[in-house]
Amino acid sequence: MRALTLIPAALLAGTFLSGCDALAIYNYVQVGGYQPTIADIPYGAHPRQRLDIYLPVQQSRPAPLLVWFYGGSWASGDKSGYAFIARRFTAMGYAVAIHDYRLVPEVQFPAFVTDGALALRHLRDFALRHPQDIDARSMVLAGHSAGAYNAVQLVADPAYLQQVGLRANDIEGIIGLSGPYDFYPYAVDATREAFGDTPASASQPVARDLSHMPPLLLLAGSADATVKPRNSMHLADAAPDARLLLVDGMDHIGTLLAIGQRLTTKQAVLEPIRDFLSALQRPRR
């Protein structure tokens, strides 16, 4: 069940970049040399199974944890390029974790999803060992594009969390930006290479019973030609507690870059995210 809001494109005027190199430049312009509090923590044996943790500069109590899942068609990406995400959410009082994961073509589905579950297990254990820094009871997932898929899928199919000793109710909420959730049959090279002959019943979040899902905030651009907005619409219709925001005229990368923008127009994306996070934390605080 969804609540739909359409945000005018005029609120998000600005220049958006695309491509890995452009994202790295954007990240540097936004945050310069901003570094993780703890870097390259292994959560598995593979060289890409590493994660970074950023803690708020000033905190008087354990911080809730936001785990960021980056995109890149399941074939590219590096956690170091998303310090601007960490800066934004640590400023909101969150501890932020960003993990690398195994990529196509070395692996196919479900390896990149199981890596996410392994990272969550490691982060829960880290929080339990450092209760003064991170509240182990409070974990929110957020991601863009393929990363949004990873975050949603590992909760949509309970087996992923169960395999690492976690449950869906360990996740307080999920924020998905421009994510693919209903893309079978695999019509483009990126999905064919990542999913091979995996049936829809195994790969598509919308194909599952989602009655156990935590609250969802789904944002998509109406002008997204990479991941059609209908993906977010269909997931919002299938989930029991979902809010859908469509940004009129925004493209695929826009929902991501709006988090880091130093412009007043960023509020059209940031304010709904801030409100969603505040609502999740309100009962405890």
Protein Blocks (a to p, Z undefined) as FASTA:
>chain_A
ZZdddddfklmgccddedjklmmmmmmmmnomaccfbghiafbfbfklccdddddfbdcb
dcdddddddeeehpgccfklmmmmmmmmmmnopacddddddddfkbccfklmmmmmmmmm
mmmmmmmmmmmlpcfkbccdddehjlmmmmmmmmmpmmlmmmnopafklpgbdcdehiaf
blcccfbfklmmmnomacfklmmmklpcfklpccddddddfklckbgfklmmmmmmmpmb
dcddddehiafklmmmmmmpccfklmmmmmmmmmmmmmmmmmmZZ
